[in-house]
Structure formats: C-alpha cells, structure tokens
Amino acid sequence: MISEDALGQPPVIARLEDFDRQSGSRLERLLFNNRVTVVALCLLASLFLGWQATHLRLNASFEKMIPTGHPYIANYLAHRSELGGLGNSVRIAVEAADGTIFDKRYMETLRAINDAVFLLPGVDRPFLKSLWTPATRWTAVTEQGIDGGTVIPDGFDGSPASLEALRANVERSGEIGQLVAANVRSSVIFVPLLDIEPETGKPFDYRKFSQSLDALKTKYEPMGVKLHVTGFARIVGDLIAGLEQVLLFFVAAVVIAFLVVLAYTRCVRSTLLVMCCSLVAVMWQLGLLSLLGYELDPYSVLVPFLVFAIGMSHGAQKMNGIMQDIGRGTHRVVAARYTFRRLFVAGLTALLCDAVGFAVLIIIDIKVIQDLAMIASIGVGVLIFTNLILLPILLSYVGVSATAASRSLREEADMQEDGQESGTKHWAWRFLDLFTQRRYAAMAIVVAALLAAGGYRVSLDLKVGDLDPGAPELQPDSAYNRDSAFMVANYAASSDILVVMVKTPNDQCTAYRTLSRVDELAWRLRQLPGVEATNSMATLAKLAGVGFNEGNFKWFELIPNEGALGVAQTIAPRESFNKMCSLLTLYVYLQDHKADTLARVVATVEEYSARNGDPNVRFLLAAGNAGIEAATNIVVGKAMHEMLVWVYGAVILLCFVTFRSWRAVATAVIPLVLTSILCEALMVVLGMGVKVATLPVIALGVGIGVDYALYVLSIVLSHLRAGESLSVAYYRSLLFTGRVVMLTGLTLAVAVATWYWSPIKFQADMGILLAFMFLWNMLGALILLPALACFLLPRPKPAADAVRAAKVVV
C-alpha cells in the first residue's frame, strides 16, 4: 500500500473503520458524515421540483424577441397605439385552387375565413384588413370628381354583375400587389396581433393561435382554396409544433451518451447513476423555472440538453476518479471522498465559468436572451449540487463493479515497473505526449497561430442578422418557407416592411414642407438594392393631384398648396397617419430581410434625417417587422464582442483565483480563444449570421470549453508541484481526467451532431456549432494545452529528484 507521496496518490484504505472521518475539508466532513441526510434532502427536492416541472409552460412573446431599450424600438413602442399592425402580425393568403378570386364560391369562402380570423383571440380587430373589411376602399376620378367606396360593392350577391363590379373596384383600389395577387388568383387577410389577449388578460398564446390556423386550413381547404400563412406568430407556432421532434433528438443524445460511457466503464450501475444525476439536474432546473414564473420558449428549449451535457461531463470525471481508487483497493466511501477532494475545486471553478458564460448574456438587451441566460445559469447552479455533491455521495453507496474498477487501472498498472515510469504507453498517449516536448510543442503552437490568423481573416466577413430569405429558423423546404416563397412570387408588396415614422406638430402631417421631405427620402430609398417600393402620404397626395386634374399624370407632383395637399387625408388609409395629423408613415417594401439590405436602408434614413430633419419634421426609425429586425441586428452586433470580453474576463478571473498563476491561466484560456475564432469562421463558411438564435452559442462555447482545460490542468499542476516532469505529469493527467475529457468531448459532439437532421433550422445550426466547439475544446485541452505548458509552466526544481526518492512504500 502506498502512502500519500510526491505523486499525490492518497493511501489505499480497504476498511472504512481505518479511515479518519474527521479528515478532509469542513465541507467534505459536513456532506459525507451526513450522507443519509443529504440524500433524503435531495430526494425531497426532486419530488417537489419534479411536480413543479409538470406546470412549466411553453410559449413565446413578440416583445421578448425585440430589444425594447433600443431607440428604434422605443420610438415604435411610443407610437404603437397609432401604428396598428406594424409590429406582430401575420398574413394569410387565400389562393383559389381553380380560376381567379372573382368567383362566387371563392368570395364566400374568403368571407367565412375573414370572419373566423376576426374572432380569434389576440387579433387586433380594428386593424384587420382584407377585401371584406370596410377599411379596404377604392378611389377613382369621374366626371363629377373623385369618387370612392368599399371594394366589396353594396348588395354584393356573387352574381356576374356584382363580380364585375368587384373586379373594377379592385383594379381602382391600388391593392393589386398588396391585398390582391398580381395574377388575381389569391388575396391576403392581414392580421395584426396583440401581445395581451383582451378577453383573458393573459399573454398571447402562440401555440393555440397556430393550432387555430391549422384548423382553418383543415376546414376550408377542401372548399377549393389553399391557405399560405407568414408572420412571426406562424414561425413560433411551427417551432413549437416541431418541439416533439426536438425531444426525440434530446432522447437520442441521452441514449448515445449513456451507451458510449457504458462502453468505456463496463459498469451499468455507475453509468446509470451518472446519467440519472444529470437528468435530475434537468428536472430541478425545470421545476425551479416553473416556481420562479419562467416559461420555456423555442429558443431556450435546448438549454436543458446543455445542462445534461455539462452534467455528463462532470459526472464522468467523478465516476472515473472513484473507479480508479476502488481499483486500487480503496473502500468505496473513502474513494468517493478522495475524488471529492481532488476534483471539487476544479469542478466548481468549471461550473462557475459555465454559469458566467451564460450569465453575461444578460447584458444583451433582448428579453429572450436574458431569459435564456437565467434559465441556463439556474441549470448550471443546480449541477453543483447534483453532480459535484449528490453523485459522489450516491457512488459511495453503490460503488462500481470490480471488473470496471480493475479495467480502469490496467493501463496505469502496465506502465508501472518497479516504481519507475518505464512501462509501455498506449499509442494515443504516446502521440499526445509528444506535445510535452519543445519541438512538437512549438509546431503545435505555430499551427494554432496560423489557424487563428486564418480564422480571424475569415471571421471578418461574419454578418449580423439573417442571410437567407424567409424564416432562417426553419428548414428551407419547410411549409412556412414555401408559403413565404409564394408571397414573394405573387405580391409586389413584400412581407418584409420597414416603416419610417415622421413626427410633426399637430395638423402638419400634410404640410408641403413635410411631404416634400418624405417624398425625397422615399425616392432615395427606392434607388437602393433590395428595396422594391415605397408608399406614404406624399404618394397619396400626388395621386390626389392627378385625380383633381382629370387623371392627367402630368400633375403627379406635390403642389405647394396646403389646402390641396390636405385632401390626401380623405383618401388615405388609417395606417398612413394618426388622428391628430402629427405622425405619418413611410412604408419601405423590401425584397428580403437580409442583414445587408437592412443595413443599407437604415444608413440611408439616418443620413437623410441628420441632414434634413428639424424639430418640426423628425424622421424616426423604425416600425414594421424589418424595422424591428434592423434594431435587433444593431443590438446583437454591438453585444457580440462586448459579451466575449465579459465572458473571457470572468473566466480569466476565476481561473486565476483557482490556480494563482498567470501562466496557468494563459495555458487554460488560449485554446478557448482559438475555438472562438474558428467558430466565427465556421459560421461564415456555413452561411450563418449572428442573430438571436446563434449569439448565445458563441458565449456558451467559452464557458463549456473551459471545463476540459480545468480538469486536465489541475492534475498537471499538482504533479508538477510534486516534482514530476511535464511528460509524467501530463500522462498522469491523461489517465485520471484526460481520457474522460476525450470520451465526453467525442460523445457530446456526436450527440449534438445528430441535430443536423432536425426540422428546426436553428437547432441544426446550434448542433453543428456545438459539435465543433466540443471537439475543438477537447483537442485544445489535449494538444494545445500541454504545448503551451511546455513553454509557460515552470519546470520541476532540481530538488524534485530528492522528493521523489523519498516515496514511502508500505
């Protein structure tokens, strides 16, 4: 039996009676001397929080998805009551299966769908618009002057005469390309939504609304029409509907992790225990979320898997340590306490780094990301109890199988020969050991530097925002993106709308000074790539001028006559200006909502406003779905690098508190920096933009990745301080924690890589990025870390040989 020596190997104690129960830290004594109490308390917590988890709701909120503190959004929210339908809305295109919309059966079906949608909970009914709503009107120049009325003619009965009147009204309404398709085979019902349902006072239920839309499809599509739905609410509904398949991927990941760890340990009970403790952490997390009033949304629903993944990583380390001590002949309770002593600080530091990696996301002024940060931080905090405390205590009861324990030490035993480090190493360990030699270490550092330089160059092309049309959160061939493509192909007025608000004194929204500036800005915007059309009170005033002059388009100009311009108010739709005529809107219809398109439009408006705005005519950004997305892109772009500064600052601080050495901190952190750079480069190569769905992954990679480095480095440092060479210290680390780092890195990478086949695109993107980060952080801990240690960490002192010679062999 070997007593605790320079190798840091604790004494082998086969009988529990021979162990000093009062040894170890105060925390260790408190926990392990009261094991029954700890287990009982955890059991009660599991029962209570498991019951609470059943009450957790899955929903989403439009306001949570937008940066409410940004000036653009503040402008929108300040005038929200005057801008009905310019925030959260859906468009339902009702397509005629045969013929055109000028058909009695089609119009009756459209009216039925319009009435059904009007009554749905959460619909902002005064601003709902379709061919059947009174707000949809036509205007025409006649011999008697300007005439007009509702598009649906009075007494409409579906007869040939009334259908011809309808056709004429539609052609005169200016709605072709907006509410009516250019080929007149479909028409749109525009449905603005409220965040709070007036009937119940509860938040808008996206799942229920999406199910109602599906019910409408089921009911009315057999009647000769086809419904195409686009908008934020539909995206969220499809994401929620796809969560059943997401859960299947979660289950698959759990099974993969269990089977791989089992293949490594060959011990069913300990592997089950590690998996169960990780799942208990997830259950506690969900229960606490319900208790604290949180909801899961489609963007945070993947966080529980990350908590499970982190738990498996830490749990496997604890299990491996206990298995090795039991293999040496140590009693299972003593082995659990030994492992707790050696790995608790490293595990706690790693989990705190994980928590910080999540928590810094709170600085981003987007509620859905802030909620994700809190949800993830709660989960990581729970892991401190379930995987650093509960798991070792449970393993002290059940232990591990004798076969598994002996296998865990077989390789270490093979390399022991008369107490010397002269045995034969596994080929993988021999390869990794090369990086403790200066020649190969220098080569590894040079390769890493080249990768960092190349990756940084590529990452400069990283865009903020969406890079694809439609809904990038869903797969390109999803039903939603097919509906979006239908809208783009059939309607000139894109569903991607940016609205510039123009603020004036009361009754000045049709003043010549105001409209001339709006008209000039609209002209400039129409010259930009990606802008299809614009519409504003200035355009309506020009049309009024034409109408009052016998339809002659030579008069399609703004006349510097306040009375003539004021007539535009009589023909303008209600969304064009407010009741006090102190706010008018400039609609900018875009081809898409790609990052470059939004950036060009925003820059043009900002520049024009700076040069031409004054206290009486102020141009305010932004409303409309594209305007809100432009503000979101600005916030995300600013937060991306600020977030990394905070993450790395906190990780460096925690590592320094743990190791008390700047050299050790640099050794642990530099591989993480390389992974962050390469991750951004990978996003460029794969055509991903930085947005609400992908931004958290960049921060998470730092927090999760430091786990590997901390477990390897803590053992290396302990052996270096004991006088061992870097080669021996690193080999000891590989046997104790390094092989588990390799195991969990590969396992978790494979598990999340299966997300590539998810029907939800952003989950597939997250799976690719997380798999990449798991692998590169693992490689960084196993290759780059020893290479850096070769140059940064101090070599053993000459007196170390004397210390090693003083080993006591019992």
Secondary structure by P-SEA (a helix, b strand, c coil): cccccccccccccccccccccccccaaaaaaaaaaaaaaaaaaaaaaaaaaaaaacccccccccccccccaaaaaaaaccccccccccbbbbbbbccccccccaaaaaaaaaaaaaaaacccccccccccccccccbbbbbccccccccccccccccccaaaaaaaaaaaaaccccccccccccccccbbbbbbcccccccccccaaaaaaaaaaaaaccccccbbbbbbcaaaaaaaaaaaaaaaaaaaaaaaaaaaaaaaaacccaaaaaaaaaaaaaaaaaaaaaaaaacccccccccaaaaaaaaaaaaaaaaaaaaaaaaaaacccaaaaaaaaaaacaaaaaaaaaaaaaaaaaccccccaaaaaaaaaaaaaaaaaacccccaaaaaaaaccccaaaaaaaaaaaaaacccccccccccaaaaaaaccccaaaaaaaaaaaaaaaaaaaaaacccccccccccccccccccaaaaaaaaaaaccccccbbbbbbbbbcccccccaaaaaaaaaaaaaaaacccccccccaaaaaaaaaaaaccccccccccccccccccccccccccccccccccbbbbbbbbccccaaaaaaaaaaaaaaaaccccccbbbbccccaaaaaaaaaaaaaaaaaaaaaaaaaaaaaaaaaacccaaaaaaacaaaaaaaaaaaaaaaaaccccccccaaaaaaaaaaaaaaaaaaaaaaaaaaaacccaaaaaaaaaaccaaaaaaaaaaaaaaaaaccccccaaaaaaaaaaaaaaaaaaaaaccaaaaaaaccccccccaaaaaaaacccc
